[in-house]
Amino acid sequence: MSLIKLAIVEDDHLVQDSLNTFFEAQDYVRCLHLSSSVEDFLKTEKASEDHIDVILLDINLLGMSGIEGIPLIMDQCPNTDIVMLTTFEDNESIFKALCAGACSYLSKKTPLKKILEAVEVVYKGGSYMSPSIARKIVNQYAKKRSKLSVLTDRQQDIVKGIVDGKSYKMIADDLFVSIDTVRSHIKNIYKALNINSKAELIRKSYDDDL
């Protein structure tokens, strides 16, 4: 394998030293930068002539957070892949990091050999998630799919009409059914989605929770 040029941005020096010692023992990995903050990494990298292939980035750092630093890192190092390595496993942190541009997300509970495997996969153009993180992502999308899957096609048409601001009469005319039929469907929709009003239905739609 070609030499992988790595950077580690981690403010826990015990973790940083452990990672550095492990990766330096690999024949095909070279740790070029060890930083405790995004700011320090950007400053050090800018003064260096070496190109970083992969960066292991924590979230809770001195100065700006790792998530806040992702756009800055991508702007300065557009060809560097960012792997989050953090204790944060909540949905918000995961999705913010991935949406910001990180290509992989690892828990710090991940064994060193698996972290090495992740670095190799990312270097080759892939993406890597800790099993617990992957399950959270799957569950999030499965949850969204399941909310609509409990509705019939006709009920989904009615939901679309309501979200589009149409009256019950307009929806009934569009679907060639009676207003009473529309009301009956709406009653069943509320029950299926565990809501009680049109306002809740519209809010869930706008919040991408359907």
C-alpha positions as CSV (number, residue, x, y, z in Angstrom):
1,M,0.0,0.0,0.0
2,S,1.2,3.6,-0.7
3,L,2.2,5.7,2.2
4,I,-0.8,7.3,4.0
5,K,-0.1,10.8,5.3
6,L,-2.2,11.2,8.5
7,A,-3.1,14.1,10.8
8,I,-4.6,13.7,14.3
9,V,-6.6,16.5,15.9
10,E,-7.3,15.5,19.4
11,D,-6.9,17.5,22.7
12,D,-6.7,14.5,25.0
13,H,-2.9,14.0,25.0
14,L,-3.2,10.4,26.2
15,V,-5.5,9.5,23.3
16,Q,-3.3,11.6,20.9
17,D,-0.1,9.8,22.1
18,S,-1.8,6.4,21.9
19,L,-3.0,7.0,18.3
20,N,0.3,8.4,17.2
21,T,2.3,5.5,18.7
22,F,0.1,3.0,17.1
23,F,0.1,4.6,13.6
24,E,3.8,5.3,13.6
25,A,4.3,1.6,14.1
26,Q,2.6,0.9,10.8
27,D,5.0,0.7,7.8
28,Y,2.6,2.5,5.5
29,V,1.3,5.3,7.7
30,R,3.1,8.5,8.7
31,C,1.6,11.0,11.2
32,L,2.6,14.4,9.9
33,H,0.5,16.5,12.2
34,L,-0.5,16.2,15.8
35,S,-2.8,19.1,17.0
36,S,-5.0,19.9,19.9
37,S,-7.3,22.3,18.0
38,V,-8.5,23.0,14.5
39,E,-6.9,26.4,14.6
40,D,-3.5,24.8,15.3
41,F,-3.9,22.2,12.6
42,L,-4.8,24.8,10.0
43,K,-1.8,27.0,11.0
44,T,0.6,24.0,10.9
45,E,-0.7,22.5,7.7
46,K,-0.6,25.9,5.9
47,A,3.1,26.2,6.7
48,S,3.8,22.6,5.6
49,E,4.6,21.4,2.1
50,D,3.1,17.9,2.8
51,H,-0.3,17.0,1.7
52,I,-2.5,15.2,4.3
53,D,-4.5,12.3,3.0
54,V,-6.7,11.5,6.1
55,I,-7.4,13.5,9.2
56,L,-8.7,11.9,12.5
57,L,-10.8,14.7,14.0
58,D,-12.4,14.9,17.4
59,I,-15.5,17.1,18.1
60,N,-14.9,18.5,21.6
61,L,-11.7,20.4,21.1
62,L,-9.9,23.5,22.4
63,G,-11.3,26.5,20.5
64,M,-13.8,25.7,17.8
65,S,-15.4,22.3,17.7
66,G,-14.4,19.7,15.2
67,I,-17.8,20.0,13.4
68,E,-17.3,23.8,13.1
69,G,-13.8,23.2,11.8
70,I,-14.8,20.8,9.0
71,P,-15.7,23.5,6.4
72,L,-12.4,25.4,7.2
73,I,-10.4,22.2,6.8
74,M,-12.1,21.3,3.5
75,D,-11.5,24.8,2.2
76,Q,-7.8,24.7,3.0
77,C,-7.3,21.0,2.4
78,P,-9.8,20.1,-0.4
79,N,-8.2,16.7,-1.1
80,T,-8.1,15.6,2.6
81,D,-10.7,13.1,3.9
82,I,-12.1,13.8,7.3
83,V,-12.8,10.9,9.7
84,M,-14.5,11.9,13.0
85,L,-13.2,10.1,16.0
86,T,-15.2,11.1,19.0
87,T,-17.1,10.1,22.1
88,F,-20.2,11.8,20.8
89,E,-22.6,9.2,19.4
90,D,-25.9,11.3,19.4
91,N,-27.8,11.6,16.2
92,E,-27.4,15.4,16.0
93,S,-23.6,15.2,16.2
94,I,-23.4,12.4,13.7
95,F,-25.6,14.1,11.1
96,K,-24.1,17.5,11.5
97,A,-20.6,16.1,11.0
98,L,-21.6,14.1,7.9
99,C,-23.6,16.9,6.4
100,A,-20.6,19.3,7.0
101,G,-18.4,17.0,4.9
102,A,-16.9,14.3,7.1
103,C,-16.8,11.0,5.1
104,S,-16.6,8.7,8.1
105,Y,-17.6,8.6,11.8
106,L,-16.0,6.5,14.5
107,S,-16.6,6.1,18.2
108,K,-13.5,6.3,20.4
109,K,-14.5,2.9,21.7
110,T,-13.4,1.5,18.3
111,P,-10.3,-0.7,18.6
112,L,-7.1,0.7,17.2
113,K,-6.9,-2.0,14.5
114,K,-10.4,-1.0,13.3
115,I,-9.4,2.6,13.3
116,L,-6.5,1.6,11.1
117,E,-8.9,-0.3,8.9
118,A,-11.1,2.8,8.6
119,V,-8.1,5.0,7.6
120,E,-7.2,2.4,4.9
121,V,-10.8,2.3,3.6
122,V,-11.1,6.1,3.5
123,Y,-7.7,6.4,1.8
124,K,-8.9,4.1,-1.0
125,G,-12.0,6.2,-1.5
126,G,-14.5,4.5,0.7
127,S,-16.4,5.4,3.9
128,Y,-16.4,3.8,7.3
129,M,-18.7,3.9,10.2
130,S,-18.6,2.3,13.6
131,P,-21.3,-0.4,13.9
132,S,-23.2,1.6,16.5
133,I,-23.0,4.7,14.3
134,A,-24.2,2.8,11.2
135,R,-27.1,1.4,13.2
136,K,-28.2,4.9,14.2
137,I,-28.1,6.1,10.6
138,V,-30.1,3.1,9.4
139,N,-32.6,3.6,12.3
140,Q,-33.0,7.2,11.5
141,Y,-33.9,6.6,7.8
142,A,-36.0,3.5,8.7
143,K,-38.0,5.7,11.1
144,K,-38.7,8.2,8.4
145,R,-39.8,5.6,5.9
146,S,-42.0,3.8,8.4
147,K,-44.1,6.8,9.2
148,L,-45.3,7.1,5.6
149,S,-45.4,3.4,5.0
150,V,-48.3,3.0,7.5
151,L,-50.4,5.1,5.2
152,T,-52.2,3.9,2.1
153,D,-51.5,5.6,-1.3
154,R,-54.8,7.5,-1.1
155,Q,-54.0,8.7,2.5
156,Q,-50.6,9.9,1.3
157,D,-52.3,11.8,-1.5
158,I,-54.5,13.5,1.1
159,V,-51.5,14.3,3.2
160,K,-49.9,16.0,0.2
161,G,-53.1,18.0,-0.4
162,I,-53.2,19.2,3.2
163,V,-49.5,20.2,3.2
164,D,-50.1,22.0,-0.1
165,G,-52.8,24.1,1.6
166,K,-55.8,22.7,-0.2
167,S,-59.2,22.6,1.4
168,Y,-61.0,19.3,2.1
169,K,-63.4,20.1,-0.8
170,M,-60.5,20.7,-3.2
171,I,-58.8,17.4,-2.1
172,A,-62.1,15.6,-2.5
173,D,-62.6,17.0,-6.0
174,D,-59.0,16.1,-7.0
175,L,-59.4,12.5,-5.9
176,F,-63.0,12.2,-7.1
177,V,-64.3,11.3,-3.6
178,S,-66.8,12.8,-1.2
179,I,-65.7,15.3,1.6
180,D,-66.9,12.7,4.1
181,T,-64.5,10.2,2.6
182,V,-61.7,12.7,2.9
183,R,-62.6,13.4,6.6
184,S,-62.7,9.7,7.3
185,H,-59.2,9.2,5.8
186,I,-57.9,12.2,7.8
187,K,-59.2,10.7,11.0
188,N,-57.3,7.4,10.2
189,I,-54.2,9.4,9.2
190,Y,-54.1,11.2,12.5
191,K,-54.5,7.9,14.3
192,A,-51.7,6.2,12.3
193,L,-49.3,9.1,12.8
194,N,-50.3,9.6,16.5
195,I,-51.2,13.3,16.0
196,N,-54.4,15.3,16.6
197,S,-54.5,18.1,14.2
198,K,-53.8,19.4,10.7
199,A,-51.2,21.8,12.3
200,E,-49.2,18.9,13.7
201,L,-49.4,17.1,10.3
202,I,-48.1,20.2,8.5
203,R,-45.3,20.8,11.1
204,K,-44.1,17.2,10.8
205,S,-43.9,17.6,7.1
206,Y,-41.9,20.9,7.3
207,D,-39.6,19.3,9.9
208,D,-39.0,16.4,7.5
209,D,-40.5,14.1,10.1
210,L,-42.8,12.1,7.8
